[in-house]
Structures are given as structure tokens and as C-alpha cells.
């Protein structure tokens, strides 16, 4: 008899608890609160794939509470931010195949979650990530000593504060100048360089031969990154 009474009491308490009002969800740190917003994400990491599409890797510590992220891009100082993607969790990768980029392009990411009404609750501070290409620290071209043979050298740092300072470039163009006119007389692709590791840097070097070099008033070298549309961004020069 006592066991039956105990069982009925347990059933009553269980039903009573199920009918109680909901907990107060006003705490903004409560993931079930209508005011809860995702925590600050880490800076996105930007890289390039073989098709010269920018790959934006998104990482954040509250993926389980985050619905998605809006990605805005400002390609250059003369343009405005434009929404280019709304990436939903759990995807962490965005491919920008626009072919529009330059040194200093800005990516602005707004992480958000959807509340019960379907409204977006944004992280209060969007993260702005610049696209930065690393120029050579000391791009040089040697003076001719062997009748048209030159050596191009440059150093790239291996330890950088920002993971988005890209250790990448397309090549170096060697330019001959005569009578104020420029002429590209040789091009060196990134993969053509001999690369040696030095303390905190990589040394790039390549020897080339220039025919009729004596016709030019001067010969310079320029490190560049090429847009998909064919235009070039000059990163460093021996001028």
C-alpha cells in the first residue's frame, strides 16, 4: 500500500513540474534567451586555391549556437561593402570566385543566430579581415657582370602577426627601360624560383639571361599578383 502511495505521489510531482511556467530566459548569456547572440568569432583565414578563388575559412567557438554568418566584401577603397554570401552552420568555408581582389580588400563577417521568431540576432561587433599580400622585404636585381646575366633575389618573412598576410605571389616581371618606355623582357613564375630557408625568412633567387641588355637605360624587377581578369597588382619593385 505504501509503495502504491509513493508511486502516485511521484506521478503527481512529475505532472506538476511539467505544468509549471517556463524558466526566466532573460539572461543574455543563456543560449535559449531571445537576446542571446553568438560569442566573438576568431579572425577568418584567407587563402587562394589553384583557380585563384579566395577561400575564406571561418572558425568560431560557438558553432552549436550559431545559425550562420553574413559575409560582406569591400574590394577596394573606391567601393562600398556588398553582401556576397550568407553561409549557414555547420559550413565553415566560403569561396569567392569573383576574381575581384587587391591588396587591402576587406572582408566583414557578421555571425548571427535565429530566435524563436526567425529574427537574426547578430554578434554586436562584426569582424573585419583585410586581404594582404606580402611584398618582398628587399627585392634586388644584380648589376650585369657576365654580359646579360642577372640574378633576382628577395626575402619573404616566415613569421608574421597576421595569418592573412598571404605568403603568395604570381611572379616577378623583369622590365627594360629605354627612352622612357617600358618593355617586359622576362617573367619569372613563383614556381621557377630557387627557395632557401633562412632565419625567420625565405630567400627567393633566380638567374636569368637578357639578350641585347645594353640597349636599355636601366633594368628593374617587379613582384606582382595577377587578378583573374589579367590586371596585375605590383607588390614590390627594385625602383
C-alpha positions as CSV (number, residue, x, y, z in Angstrom):
1,X,0.0,0.0,0.0
2,X,2.8,2.4,0.9
3,X,4.6,1.7,-2.3
4,X,1.5,2.5,-4.3
5,X,1.0,5.8,-2.5
6,X,4.7,6.6,-3.1
7,X,4.3,5.9,-6.8
8,X,1.2,8.1,-7.1
9,X,3.0,10.9,-5.3
10,X,5.8,10.7,-7.8
11,X,3.4,10.7,-10.7
12,X,1.7,13.8,-9.3
13,X,5.0,15.7,-8.8
14,X,6.1,14.8,-12.3
15,X,2.9,16.1,-13.8
16,X,3.0,19.2,-11.6
17,X,6.5,20.0,-12.7
18,X,5.6,19.6,-16.4
19,X,2.8,22.2,-15.9
20,X,5.0,24.8,-14.3
21,X,5.8,28.1,-16.1
22,X,9.0,28.3,-18.2
23,X,12.2,29.4,-16.6
24,X,13.1,33.1,-16.9
25,X,15.2,33.3,-20.1
26,X,16.1,37.0,-19.8
27,X,19.8,36.2,-19.2
28,X,21.6,37.3,-22.4
29,X,24.2,34.5,-21.8
30,X,21.5,31.8,-21.9
31,X,21.6,30.2,-25.3
32,X,17.8,29.9,-25.2
33,X,17.3,33.5,-24.4
34,X,15.7,35.7,-27.1
35,X,18.5,38.1,-26.6
36,X,21.4,35.6,-26.8
37,X,23.9,36.5,-29.5
38,X,26.9,34.3,-30.6
39,X,30.3,34.9,-29.0
40,X,33.0,36.7,-30.9
41,X,34.4,34.6,-33.7
42,X,38.1,34.2,-34.5
43,X,39.5,36.1,-37.4
44,X,38.8,34.2,-40.7
45,X,41.7,32.8,-42.5
46,X,42.1,33.7,-46.2
47,X,43.9,31.7,-48.8
48,X,43.9,31.1,-52.6
49,X,43.1,27.8,-54.4
50,X,44.6,26.8,-57.7
51,X,41.8,28.5,-59.7
52,X,42.7,31.8,-57.9
53,X,39.5,31.7,-56.0
54,X,39.7,33.2,-52.5
55,X,38.9,30.7,-49.8
56,X,37.6,32.2,-46.6
57,X,37.9,29.7,-43.6
58,X,35.5,30.7,-40.8
59,X,36.2,29.5,-37.3
60,X,34.2,30.3,-34.1
61,X,33.8,28.7,-30.7
62,X,30.0,28.7,-30.5
63,X,29.1,26.8,-33.6
64,X,26.3,24.9,-31.9
65,X,24.6,28.2,-31.0
66,X,25.3,30.0,-34.3
67,X,22.9,29.8,-37.3
68,X,25.2,31.4,-39.8
69,X,27.3,34.2,-40.9
70,X,26.8,37.1,-43.4
71,X,29.9,37.9,-45.4
72,X,30.4,41.4,-46.9
73,X,33.3,42.4,-49.2
74,X,34.8,45.8,-49.9
75,X,37.1,45.1,-52.8
76,X,38.9,48.4,-52.9
77,X,38.9,51.9,-51.3
78,X,36.6,53.2,-54.0
79,X,33.8,50.6,-53.5
80,X,31.3,50.0,-50.8
81,X,30.7,46.8,-48.7
82,X,28.4,44.4,-50.5
83,X,26.8,41.2,-49.2
84,X,28.3,38.3,-51.1
85,X,27.2,35.3,-49.1
86,X,25.0,34.1,-46.2
87,X,26.7,30.9,-45.0
88,X,24.8,28.6,-42.7
89,X,26.3,26.4,-40.0
90,X,28.0,24.0,-39.9
91,X,29.7,25.1,-43.1
92,X,32.9,27.0,-42.3
93,X,34.1,27.7,-45.8
94,X,33.2,30.4,-48.4
95,X,34.7,30.5,-51.9
96,X,34.9,33.9,-53.5
97,X,35.3,33.3,-57.3
98,X,34.6,36.9,-58.3
99,X,38.2,37.5,-59.3
100,X,38.0,40.9,-57.7
101,X,40.8,41.5,-55.2
102,X,43.6,43.8,-54.5
103,X,46.0,44.4,-51.6
104,X,43.8,45.6,-48.8
105,X,40.4,44.2,-49.8
106,X,38.2,43.9,-46.7
107,X,36.0,41.0,-45.6
108,X,33.4,41.8,-43.0
109,X,31.7,38.9,-41.2
110,X,28.5,39.1,-39.2
111,X,27.8,36.0,-37.1
112,X,24.2,35.5,-36.1
113,X,21.6,33.1,-34.7
114,X,17.8,33.0,-35.3
115,X,15.5,33.4,-32.4
116,X,12.1,31.8,-32.0
117,X,10.5,34.4,-34.2
118,X,13.0,33.9,-37.0
119,X,14.8,37.2,-36.4
120,X,18.5,37.4,-36.7
121,X,20.4,38.3,-33.6
122,X,23.9,39.5,-34.6
123,X,27.2,39.4,-32.9
124,X,27.4,43.1,-31.7
125,X,30.8,43.7,-33.4
126,X,31.5,42.3,-36.9
127,X,34.9,41.0,-37.7
128,X,36.8,42.9,-40.4
129,X,39.6,40.9,-42.1
130,X,42.0,42.5,-44.6
131,X,43.4,40.7,-47.6
132,X,47.1,41.4,-47.6
133,X,49.8,40.2,-49.9
134,X,53.3,40.0,-48.5
135,X,55.8,42.1,-50.6
136,X,59.5,41.1,-50.8
137,X,61.5,42.7,-48.0
138,X,64.4,43.5,-50.3
139,X,63.8,42.8,-54.0
140,X,67.0,43.3,-55.9
141,X,68.4,42.7,-59.3
142,X,72.1,42.4,-59.7
143,X,74.2,44.5,-62.0
144,X,75.3,42.8,-65.1
145,X,78.8,41.3,-64.8
146,X,78.7,38.5,-67.3
147,X,77.2,40.1,-70.4
148,X,73.5,39.9,-69.9
149,X,73.2,37.6,-66.9
150,X,71.3,38.9,-63.9
151,X,70.2,37.5,-60.6
152,X,66.9,38.5,-59.0
153,X,66.6,37.9,-55.2
154,X,64.0,38.7,-52.5
155,X,63.0,37.7,-49.0
156,X,59.6,36.9,-47.5
157,X,59.1,36.7,-43.8
158,X,58.1,33.3,-42.4
159,X,56.9,34.6,-39.0
160,X,54.0,37.2,-39.3
161,X,51.5,38.5,-36.9
162,X,48.5,38.1,-39.2
163,X,47.6,34.7,-40.8
164,X,46.0,36.6,-43.6
165,X,49.3,38.2,-44.8
166,X,49.5,35.9,-47.8
167,X,52.8,34.1,-48.4
168,X,51.9,34.0,-52.1
169,X,52.6,35.9,-55.4
170,X,52.4,35.0,-59.0
171,X,55.8,36.1,-60.2
172,X,58.3,38.7,-61.0
173,X,58.5,40.7,-64.2
174,X,61.8,42.0,-65.4
175,X,61.4,45.3,-67.2
176,X,63.8,47.1,-69.5
177,X,63.5,50.9,-69.8
178,X,64.8,52.9,-72.7
179,X,63.8,56.4,-73.7
180,X,61.2,56.5,-71.1
181,X,59.4,53.4,-72.5
182,X,59.0,50.1,-70.5
183,X,59.2,46.7,-72.0
184,X,58.7,43.4,-70.2
185,X,61.8,41.4,-71.3
186,X,61.5,38.4,-68.9
187,X,59.0,36.9,-66.5
188,X,59.7,34.5,-63.6
189,X,56.8,32.5,-62.2
190,X,56.6,31.8,-58.5
191,X,57.4,28.1,-59.1
192,X,60.6,29.0,-61.0
193,X,62.4,30.5,-58.0
194,X,65.0,28.7,-56.0
195,X,63.8,29.0,-52.4
196,X,66.2,28.7,-49.4
197,X,65.1,28.9,-45.8
198,X,67.0,31.5,-43.7
199,X,66.4,32.7,-40.1
200,X,62.7,33.8,-40.0
201,X,62.5,34.2,-43.8
202,X,62.6,32.5,-47.1
203,X,65.1,33.7,-49.8
204,X,63.9,33.6,-53.4
205,X,66.5,33.7,-56.2
206,X,66.6,33.2,-59.9
207,X,69.2,33.8,-62.6
208,X,68.2,35.0,-66.0
209,X,69.8,35.9,-69.2
210,X,68.8,39.1,-71.1
211,X,69.7,39.5,-74.7
212,X,70.6,42.9,-76.0
213,X,70.7,44.2,-72.4
214,X,72.9,47.0,-73.4
215,X,70.1,48.6,-75.4
216,X,68.3,49.6,-72.1
217,X,69.0,52.5,-70.0
218,X,68.0,50.5,-66.9
219,X,66.5,47.1,-66.0
220,X,64.2,46.7,-63.0
221,X,62.2,43.9,-61.4
222,X,58.7,44.0,-60.1
223,X,56.9,41.3,-57.9
224,X,53.3,41.0,-58.8
225,X,50.0,39.3,-58.1
226,X,47.6,38.8,-61.1
227,X,43.9,39.2,-61.0
228,X,41.7,36.7,-62.9
229,X,40.9,39.5,-65.3
230,X,44.6,39.8,-66.3
231,X,45.4,43.0,-64.4
232,X,48.4,43.0,-62.1
233,X,48.9,44.2,-58.6
234,X,52.5,45.3,-58.0
235,X,53.7,44.3,-54.6
236,X,57.3,45.4,-54.6
237,X,59.8,46.8,-57.1
238,X,63.5,47.4,-57.3
239,X,62.8,51.0,-58.4
